[in-house]
Amino acid sequence: MGRPVIEITSGDQLDLNFKAVDENGAVINLSAFTDIDIGLWEIGADGLPTGSDLLGENLAGAVDLVSSGTTGLFKIGLVAADTAALAGDYYLEIRLEDAASLFRTCTPCTLRIRADLITS
Amino acid sequence: MATTIVTARAITQAFTVVWGKPNRIVVPAYTKNDLIIRLNIVDEAGDPVDVSTYTTRTSGIYPPASGTADVSPTPAFLTDGTDGVVTITITDSNTSAFTTGNKRFECQLAKTGSKITVADGVIQFTATKL
């Protein structure tokens, strides 16, 4: 199965919204989770993420639970500077940490960033 | 902005295995994640097998072409073994150095005069960045 693709335009200031479910499609109640890490990387010629992270956020930063996370919803608020210098396809990874400090990685996504024309 | 559905597999992945028979399992996993492999051991009629007397319990995660285990977690009884349930806990730090690819897995239970391989198979790791 391919990665979900999220399309945005370079430099846009918006929220990326996510819903976490398990392999059976059941909502993951995130309300007691202690962290959600989100990272962004370039994609190498082999299709795998490469290099240092271009963006790294967590619950202490720009990642927030939506409705306390009980319905699996969370979001990351992007500011213009996060993607202003980016264009193309990027690898986006999300890792959940529950109250027992156990880690679960979500299905990676492709963040497709269209280059913008209005850069002022 | 539409909501993107992202799937995170449950920490515990459960498998039903038949006592005394070859049981091959395939477990997809991410590196740097926690994973608990739960083996529900049953007989050929599907009833739980009391394994409580099997006090020597061994498991290992091995490279594809090596008999030296990368990790050797000790299987635990979920309760006391009478329900036939054994869990193998693999921590995020256990797999932090793993890369994308398959690892071999095996789990044995033993006591004096008896040793049973209850499961073997493959853990298919996908490398993560975080």
Interface residues (C-beta under 8 A of the other chain):
Chain A: P4 I6 I8 L14 D15 L16 N17 F18 K19 A20 V21 D22 E23 I28 D37 G39 W41 L48 P49 D53 L73 Y91 E93 I94 R95 L96 D98 L102 F103 R104 T105 C106 T107 C109
Chain B: M1 A2 T3 T4 I5 V6 T7 A8 R9 A10 I11 Y30 K32 N33 D34 D92 T100 A127 T128 K129 L130
